[in-house]
Amino acid sequence: MLAKIRAIIATLSIALYLPIIIVQIYLTRKWNNGRWARRQCRWFFSLNGLKTECIGEYDKDAQLFVMNHQSVIDIIYFESYHPANLCWVAKKQLGEIPLYGHALKAPDMILIDREDKKSIVYLLKEAKRRLEEKRPIAIFPEGTRSKGGEDFLPFKSGAKILASKLKLRIQPAVLINTRKLYNSSPISIETGMARVVLMEAFTPDFSDEQWYEKLEKSMHEVYLKHYYELNQNLLSNNEAKS
């Protein structure tokens, strides 16, 4: 019951304070797309007593930031703690949500229509413009949130095309237990600790046709290592019950 109450309070804190941040973004977006206002997202974790351990360091030369996706707090976390002025790639439909869609539109994120065949051309054009503005591109290759279990969703081709066409330096990041830390559907908090692992940045060997598949595999291997470490007690209890 206490965990449910905490989850409801966390949801209300987003619903109440996000509009305030959006207003501040509009007032300050002439300066780094409202970056100062966006960084206020970090209050969410301390206010709700949610802990996220970070392993590794951000590569300030990375141009493409690639990570798995489990929870709405994935974006909140990186907006809070990534040192750069990130530009997120998101579904166009998210920008059309009343009021809250402005959290993407106001800071000039890239919103794409996946049903439009011209979306890749648009993505490349807009990504190039943001990179010229010194904004790293942030993208979830899975395309949507996974269930936070042992498996990733299959990686879609958008990140591969971006990196290959624009010859980008990539930093992969792996998020573990963020869905259990805060889940918006259904509203729940299952754990008090999540982890973010910042992997080594690299420039792919684009002559290797399998480089993207190898990236997905290496990210999943890192994910499983930390997933089992964080969830060892939970997994042991489940095995005992079965």
DODO-753741 format. One record per residue: residue number from 1; residue in three letters; x, y, z of N, C-alpha, C, O in turn. Coordinates in steps of 0.2 Angstrom, whole numbers. Example, Ala and Ser with C-alpha at 12.3 -4.5 7.8 and 13.67 -1.06 7.14 Angstrom:
BEGIN
 pos code   nxx   nyy   nzz  caxx  cayy  cazz   cxx   cyy   czz   oxx   oyy   ozz
   1  ALA    66   -28    39    62   -22    39    66   -16    39    71   -17    42
   2  SER    64   -11    35    68    -5    36    64     0    39    67     6    40
***
This chain:
BEGIN
 pos code   nxx   nyy   nzz  caxx  cayy  cazz   cxx   cyy   czz   oxx   oyy   ozz
   1  MET     4    -6     0     0     0     0     4     6     0     3    11    -4
   2  LEU    10     6     4    14    12     4    17    13    -2    18    19    -4
   3  ALA    19     8    -6    22     9   -12    18    12   -17    19    16   -22
   4  LYS    11    10   -17     6    13   -21     5    20   -20     4    24   -25
   5  ILE     5    22   -14     4    29   -12    10    33   -14     9    38   -17
   6  ARG    16    30   -14    22    34   -16    22    35   -24    23    40   -26
   7  ALA    19    30   -27    19    30   -35    13    35   -37    15    39   -41
   8  ILE     8    36   -33     3    41   -34     6    48   -33     4    52   -37
   9  ILE     9    49   -28    12    55   -26    17    57   -32    18    63   -34
  10  ALA    21    52   -34    26    54   -39    23    56   -46    25    60   -49
  11  THR    17    53   -47    13    54   -53    10    61   -52    11    65   -57
  12  LEU     8    63   -47     5    70   -46    10    75   -46     9    81   -48
  13  SER    16    73   -44    22    78   -44    24    80   -51    26    85   -53
  14  ILE    23    75   -56    25    76   -63    19    80   -66    20    85   -69
  15  ALA    13    78   -64     7    82   -67     7    89   -65     5    93   -69
  16  LEU     9    91   -59     9    97   -56    15   102   -58    14   108   -59
  17  TYR    21    99   -58    26   103   -59    29   104   -66    32   109   -68
  18  LEU    27    98   -70    29    99   -77    26   105   -81    30   108   -85
  19  PRO    20   107   -80    18   113   -83    22   119   -81    23   124   -85
  20  ILE    24   119   -75    28   125   -73    35   125   -77    37   130   -79
  21  ILE    38   119   -77    44   119   -81    43   121   -88    47   124   -91
  22  ILE    37   119   -91    36   120   -98    35   128   -99    38   131  -104
  23  VAL    32   131   -94    32   139   -95    39   142   -94    40   146   -98
  24  GLN    43   139   -90    50   142   -89    54   140   -96    58   144   -98
  25  ILE    52   135   -99    56   133  -105    54   139  -110    59   141  -114
  26  TYR    48   140  -111    46   145  -116    49   152  -114    51   156  -119
  27  LEU    50   153  -108    53   160  -106    60   160  -107    63   166  -108
  28  THR    63   154  -107    71   154  -107    73   151  -113    79   150  -114
  29  ARG    69   149  -118    72   144  -123    76   148  -128    80   145  -132
  30  LYS    77   154  -128    82   158  -132    89   156  -130    94   157  -133
  31  TRP    89   154  -124    96   152  -121    96   144  -120    94   141  -115
  32  ASN    99   141  -125   100   134  -125    94   130  -124    93   125  -121
  33  ASN    89   132  -128    82   129  -128    79   127  -121    76   122  -120
  34  GLY    80   132  -117    77   132  -110    81   126  -106    78   123  -102
  35  ARG    87   125  -107    91   120  -104    91   121   -96    90   116   -93
  36  TRP    91   127   -94    91   128   -87    84   126   -84    84   122   -78
  37  ALA    79   127   -87    72   125   -84    72   117   -85    69   114   -80
  38  ARG    74   114   -90    74   107   -91    78   103   -86    76    98   -84
  39  ARG    83   106   -83    87   103   -78    84   103   -72    86    99   -67
  40  GLN    79   106   -71    75   106   -65    71    99   -64    69    98   -58
  41  CYS    71    95   -69    68    89   -68    72    84   -63    68    80   -60
  42  ARG    78    86   -61    81    82   -56    78    82   -49    79    78   -45
  43  TRP    73    87   -48    70    88   -41    65    81   -41    64    79   -35
  44  PHE    63    79   -46    58    73   -46    61    67   -42    58    64   -38
  45  PHE    68    66   -43    71    60   -39    71    61   -32    69    57   -28
  46  SER    74    67   -30    75    68   -23    68    69   -19    68    67   -14
  47  LEU    64    73   -22    57    74   -19    53    67   -18    50    67   -13
  48  ASN    54    63   -22    50    56   -21    55    51   -19    52    45   -18
  49  GLY    61    52   -16    65    47   -13    67    42   -18    68    36   -16
  50  LEU    68    43   -24    70    38   -29    77    39   -31    80    44   -32
  51  LYS    81    33   -30    88    33   -31    90    30   -38    88    25   -39
  52  THR    95    33   -41    97    31   -47   105    31   -47   108    36   -47
  53  GLU   108    25   -47   115    25   -47   118    25   -54   115    22   -59
  54  CYS   123    29   -55   126    30   -62   133    27   -62   137    29   -57
  55  ILE   134    23   -67   141    20   -67   144    22   -74   141    21   -79
  56  GLY   150    25   -74   153    27   -80   153    35   -81   150    38   -76
  57  GLU   155    37   -86   156    45   -87   153    46   -94   153    43   -99
  58  TYR   150    52   -94   147    55  -101   153    57  -105   158    60  -103
  59  ASP   153    55  -112   158    57  -117   155    64  -120   150    63  -124
  60  LYS   159    69  -119   156    76  -121   157    76  -129   155    81  -132
  61  ASP   161    72  -132   162    72  -139   157    68  -143   156    68  -149
  62  ALA   153    64  -139   148    59  -142   142    63  -146   140    68  -143
  63  GLN   141    61  -152   135    65  -155   129    62  -155   124    65  -157
  64  LEU   129    55  -154   123    51  -154   122    47  -147   127    43  -146
  65  PHE   117    48  -143   116    45  -137   111    40  -138   105    42  -139
  66  VAL   113    34  -137   108    28  -138   107    24  -132   112    22  -128
  67  MET   100    23  -130    99    19  -124    93    15  -125    88    17  -129
  68  ASN    92    10  -120    86     6  -120    81    10  -116    82    15  -113
  69  HIS    74     8  -116    69    13  -114    64     8  -110    61     3  -112
  70  GLN    63    11  -104    58     7   -99    53    11   -96    47     9   -95
  71  SER    54    18   -95    50    22   -91    50    29   -93    55    31   -96
  72  VAL    45    33   -91    45    40   -93    51    44   -89    53    49   -91
  73  ILE    53    41   -84    58    44   -80    65    43   -84    70    46   -81
  74  ASP    66    39   -89    72    39   -93    74    46   -95    80    48   -95
  75  ILE    69    49   -98    70    56  -101    71    61   -95    76    65   -96
  76  ILE    67    60   -90    68    65   -84    75    64   -82    78    69   -80
  77  TYR    78    58   -81    84    57   -78    90    61   -83    94    64   -80
  78  PHE    90    59   -89    95    62   -93    94    70   -94    99    73   -95
  79  GLU    88    72   -94    87    79   -95    90    82   -88    93    88   -88
  80  SER    90    79   -83    93    81   -76   100    81   -76   103    86   -74
  81  TYR   103    76   -79   110    75   -77   115    74   -83   121    75   -82
  82  HIS   113    74   -89   117    74   -95   120    81   -95   116    86   -95
  83  PRO   127    82   -96   130    88   -96   128    93  -103   129    99  -103
  84  ALA   125    89  -108   124    93  -114   117    95  -115   113    92  -111
  85  ASN   116    99  -120   109   101  -122   106    96  -127   106    97  -133
  86  LEU   103    90  -124   101    85  -128    95    87  -133    91    91  -131
  87  CYS    95    84  -139    89    84  -143    86    77  -144    90    73  -147
  88  TRP    80    76  -141    77    70  -141    74    69  -148    71    73  -151
  89  VAL    74    62  -150    70    60  -156    64    57  -153    65    52  -150
  90  ALA    58    59  -155    52    56  -152    46    55  -157    47    58  -163
  91  LYS    41    52  -156    35    51  -160    32    57  -160    31    61  -155
  92  LYS    29    59  -166    26    65  -167    19    66  -163    18    71  -161
  93  GLN    16    60  -162    10    60  -158    11    62  -151     7    65  -148
  94  LEU    17    61  -148    19    63  -141    19    71  -141    17    74  -136
  95  GLY    21    74  -146    21    82  -146    14    84  -147    13    90  -146
  96  GLU     9    80  -149     2    82  -149    -2    81  -143    -8    83  -143
  97  ILE     1    79  -138    -3    78  -132    -4    85  -129     0    89  -128
  98  PRO   -11    86  -127   -12    93  -124    -8    95  -118    -7    91  -114
  99  LEU    -5   101  -119    -1   104  -113     6   100  -113    11   104  -114
 100  TYR     6    94  -111    12    91  -110    17    90  -116    23    89  -116
 101  GLY    13    90  -122    17    89  -128    22    95  -129    27    95  -133
 102  HIS    21   101  -126    25   107  -126    32   105  -123    37   109  -125
 103  ALA    32   100  -119    39    98  -116    44    96  -121    50    96  -120
 104  LEU    41    94  -127    45    92  -133    46    97  -138    51    99  -141
 105  LYS    40   101  -139    40   106  -144    44   112  -142    47   115  -147
 106  ALA    43   114  -136    46   121  -134    54   121  -135    56   125  -137
 107  PRO    57   115  -132    64   115  -133    67   112  -140    73   111  -140
 108  ASP    62   112  -145    64   111  -152    67   104  -152    73   103  -155
 109  MET    64    99  -150    66    92  -151    63    90  -158    60    93  -161
 110  ILE    66    84  -160    64    81  -167    58    76  -166    59    71  -163
 111  LEU    52    78  -169    46    74  -169    45    71  -176    45    75  -180
 112  ILE    45    65  -176    44    62  -183    38    57  -183    35    55  -178
 113  ASP    35    57  -189    29    53  -190    31    46  -193    34    46  -199
 114  ARG    31    41  -190    34    35  -192    30    32  -198    32    28  -201
 115  GLU    24    34  -199    20    32  -205    22    35  -211    20    33  -216
 116  ASP    25    41  -211    27    45  -216    34    42  -219    39    42  -216
 117  LYS    34    40  -225    40    37  -229    45    42  -229    51    41  -230
 118  LYS    44    49  -229    49    54  -229    52    56  -222    56    60  -222
 119  SER    50    52  -217    52    54  -210    59    53  -210    62    57  -206
 120  ILE    63    48  -213    70    47  -212    73    53  -215    78    56  -212
 121  VAL    71    56  -221    74    62  -224    74    68  -219    78    71  -218
 122  TYR    68    69  -216    67    74  -212    71    73  -205    74    78  -203
 123  LEU    72    67  -203    76    66  -197    83    67  -198    86    71  -194
 124  LEU    86    65  -204    93    67  -206    94    74  -206    99    77  -204
 125  LYS    89    78  -209    90    85  -210    90    89  -204    94    93  -202
 126  GLU    85    87  -199    84    90  -193    90    88  -188    92    92  -184
 127  ALA    92    82  -188    98    80  -184   104    84  -186   108    86  -182
 128  LYS   105    85  -192   111    88  -194   111    95  -192   116    98  -190
 129  ARG   105    98  -192   104   105  -190   106   106  -182   109   110  -180
 130  ARG   103   101  -178   104   101  -171   112   100  -169   114   103  -165
 131  LEU   115    95  -173   122    94  -172   126   100  -173   131   101  -170
 132  GLU   124   104  -178   128   110  -180   127   115  -174   131   120  -173
 133  GLU   121   114  -170   120   119  -164   124   116  -158   122   118  -152
 134  LYS   128   111  -159   131   107  -153   126   104  -149   128   103  -143
 135  ARG   121   101  -151   116    97  -147   117    90  -149   115    88  -155
 136  PRO   119    85  -145   119    78  -146   112    76  -147   107    78  -144
 137  ILE   111    71  -152   105    68  -153   104    62  -148   108    58  -148
 138  ALA    98    61  -145    96    56  -140    91    52  -143    86    55  -145
 139  ILE    91    45  -143    86    41  -146    86    35  -143    91    32  -140
 140  PHE    80    32  -143    78    25  -140    77    21  -146    72    21  -149
 141  PRO    82    16  -147    82    12  -153    76     7  -153    73     5  -158
 142  GLU    74     5  -147    68     1  -146    61     4  -149    57     1  -151
 143  GLY    61    11  -149    56    14  -152    50    16  -147    46    20  -147
 144  THR    50    11  -141    45    12  -136    47     9  -130    52     6  -130
 145  ARG    43    10  -125    45     7  -118    45    -1  -118    40    -4  -120
 146  SER    50    -4  -115    49   -11  -114    46   -13  -108    45    -8  -104
 147  LYS    45   -19  -106    42   -21  -100    47   -21   -94    45   -23   -88
 148  GLY    54   -20   -95    59   -20   -90    61   -27   -88    64   -27   -82
 149  GLY    60   -32   -92    62   -39   -90    69   -40   -92    73   -35   -93
 150  GLU    70   -46   -94    77   -48   -96    78   -46  -104    84   -45  -105
 151  ASP    73   -45  -108    74   -44  -115    73   -37  -117    69   -33  -114
 152  PHE    77   -34  -122    76   -28  -125    70   -29  -131    69   -35  -133
 153  LEU    67   -24  -133    63   -25  -139    68   -24  -145    73   -21  -144
 154  PRO    66   -27  -150    71   -26  -156    73   -19  -158    68   -15  -158
 155  PHE    79   -18  -159    81   -11  -161    78    -9  -168    79   -13  -173
 156  LYS    75    -3  -169    73    -1  -175    79     2  -179    84     3  -176
 157  SER    78     4  -185    84     6  -189    86    13  -189    91    15  -192
 158  GLY    82    18  -185    83    25  -186    90    27  -183    93    31  -186
 159  ALA    92    24  -177    98    26  -175   104    24  -179   109    27  -180
 160  LYS   103    18  -182   108    15  -187   109    20  -193   114    22  -195
 161  ILE   103    22  -196   103    27  -202   107    33  -200   111    36  -204
 162  LEU   105    36  -194   108    42  -192   115    42  -191   119    46  -194
 163  ALA   118    37  -188   125    36  -187   128    35  -193   134    38  -194
 164  SER   126    31  -198   129    29  -204   129    35  -209   134    36  -212
 165  LYS   124    38  -210   123    44  -214   127    50  -212   130    53  -216
 166  LEU   127    51  -206   131    57  -203   137    56  -200   141    60  -198
 167  LYS   139    49  -200   146    47  -197   147    49  -190   151    53  -189
 168  LEU   143    47  -186   142    50  -179   146    45  -174   147    39  -175
 169  ARG   149    49  -169   152    45  -163   146    44  -158   142    48  -157
 170  ILE   146    38  -156   140    35  -152   142    34  -145   147    31  -143
 171  GLN   138    36  -140   139    33  -133   132    29  -131   127    32  -131
 172  PRO   133    23  -130   127    19  -128   126    20  -120   131    21  -117
 173  ALA   120    19  -118   119    19  -111   113    14  -110   109    13  -114
 174  VAL   114    11  -104   109     5  -102   106     7   -96   109     9   -91
 175  LEU    99     7   -96    95     8   -90    92     2   -87    90    -2   -91
 176  ILE    93     1   -80    91    -5   -77    86    -3   -72    88     1   -67
 177  ASN    80    -6   -72    75    -6   -66    72     1   -66    69     3   -61
 178  THR    72     5   -71    69    12   -71    61    11   -71    58    15   -69
 179  ARG    59     5   -75    52     4   -75    50     2   -68    44     3   -66
 180  LYS    54    -2   -64    52    -4   -57    53     2   -52    49     2   -47
 181  LEU    57     7   -54    58    13   -50    52    17   -50    49    20   -45
 182  TYR    49    18   -57    43    21   -57    39    19   -64    42    20   -69
 183  ASN    33    17   -63    30    14   -69    23    19   -69    20    19   -64
 184  SER    22    21   -75    16    26   -76    10    22   -78     4    25   -77
 185  SER    10    16   -80     5    12   -82     6     4   -82     9     1   -86
 186  PRO     3     1   -76     0     4   -71     4     8   -66    10     7   -66
 187  ILE     1    13   -63     5    17   -58     8    13   -52     4    10   -49
 188  SER    15    12   -52    18     8   -47    25    10   -46    29    13   -50
 189  ILE    28     8   -40    35     9   -38    36     2   -35    34     0   -30
 190  GLU    41    -2   -38    42    -9   -36    49    -9   -32    51   -14   -29
 191  THR    53    -4   -33    60    -4   -30    62     3   -29    59     8   -31
 192  GLY    67     4   -24    70    10   -23    76    12   -26    79    17   -25
 193  MET    79     8   -31    85     9   -34    85     7   -41    83     1   -43
 194  ALA    87    11   -45    88     9   -52    96    11   -54    99    14   -50
 195  ARG    98     9   -60   105    10   -62   105    12   -69   102    10   -73
 196  VAL   110    17   -70   112    19   -77   119    17   -78   123    20   -74
 197  VAL   120    14   -84   127    12   -85   129    16   -92   126    14   -97
 198  LEU   134    20   -91   136    24   -97   142    20  -100   148    19   -97
 199  MET   141    17  -106   146    13  -109   151    17  -113   150    23  -114
 200  GLU   157    15  -115   162    18  -119   159    21  -125   156    17  -129
 201  ALA   161    27  -127   159    30  -133   163    27  -139   169    25  -137
 202  PHE   161    27  -145   165    24  -150   162    27  -157   156    29  -158
 203  THR   166    27  -162   164    28  -169   164    21  -173   169    18  -173
 204  PRO   158    19  -175   157    12  -178   162    12  -184   164    17  -188
 205  ASP   164     6  -186   167     4  -192   161     3  -197   158    -3  -197
 206  PHE   159     8  -201   154     8  -205   154     3  -211   149     1  -214
 207  SER   160     0  -212   161    -5  -217   159   -12  -215   158   -16  -219
 208  ASP   158   -12  -208   155   -18  -205   148   -18  -205   145   -14  -202
 209  GLU   145   -22  -209   137   -22  -210   134   -24  -204   128   -23  -203
 210  GLN   137   -27  -199   134   -30  -193   135   -25  -187   134   -27  -181
 211  TRP   138   -19  -188   140   -15  -182   134   -14  -178   135   -13  -172
 212  TYR   128   -13  -181   123   -11  -177   120   -16  -173   118   -16  -167
 213  GLU   120   -22  -176   118   -28  -172   123   -30  -166   121   -32  -161
 214  LYS   129   -29  -167   134   -30  -162   133   -25  -156   134   -26  -151
 215  LEU   131   -19  -158   130   -14  -153   124   -16  -149   124   -16  -143
 216  GLU   119   -18  -152   113   -21  -148   115   -26  -144   113   -27  -138
 217  LYS   119   -31  -146   121   -37  -142   125   -35  -136   124   -37  -131
 218  SER   130   -30  -137   134   -28  -132   130   -24  -126   132   -25  -120
 219  MET   125   -20  -129   121   -16  -124   117   -21  -120   116   -20  -114
 220  HIS   115   -26  -123   110   -31  -119   115   -35  -115   112   -37  -109
 221  GLU   121   -37  -116   125   -41  -112   127   -37  -105   126   -39  -100
 222  VAL   128   -30  -106   129   -26  -101   123   -25   -96   123   -25   -90
 223  TYR   117   -25  -100   111   -24   -96   109   -30   -92   107   -30   -86
 224  LEU   110   -36   -95   109   -42   -91   113   -43   -85   111   -45   -80
 225  LYS   120   -41   -86   124   -42   -80   122   -38   -74   121   -40   -69
 226  HIS   120   -31   -75   117   -27   -70   110   -29   -68   108   -28   -62
 227  TYR   106   -31   -73    99   -33   -71    99   -39   -66    96   -39   -61
 228  TYR   103   -44   -67   104   -50   -62   107   -47   -56   105   -50   -50
 229  GLU   111   -43   -56   114   -40   -50   109   -37   -45   109   -38   -39
 230  LEU   105   -32   -49   101   -28   -45    95   -32   -43    92   -31   -37
 231  ASN    93   -37   -47    87   -41   -45    88   -48   -42    83   -52   -42
 232  GLN    94   -49   -40    96   -56   -37    91   -58   -32    89   -64   -32
 233  ASN    90   -54   -27    85   -56   -22    78   -57   -24    75   -62   -22
 234  LEU    76   -53   -28    69   -54   -31    68   -60   -35    63   -64   -34
 235  LEU    73   -62   -39    73   -68   -43    74   -74   -39    71   -79   -40
 236  SER    78   -74   -33    78   -79   -29    72   -81   -25    70   -87   -25
 237  ASN    68   -75   -23    62   -76   -20    57   -80   -25    53   -84   -23
 238  ASN    57   -77   -31    52   -80   -36    54   -88   -37    49   -92   -38
 239  GLU    60   -89   -37    62   -96   -38    60  -101   -33    57  -106   -33
 240  ALA    60   -98   -26    59  -102   -20    51  -103   -20    49  -108   -18
 241  LYS    47   -98   -22    40   -99   -22    38  -104   -28    33  -107   -27
 242  SER    41  -104   -33    39  -109   -38    42  -116   -37    40  -121   -41
***
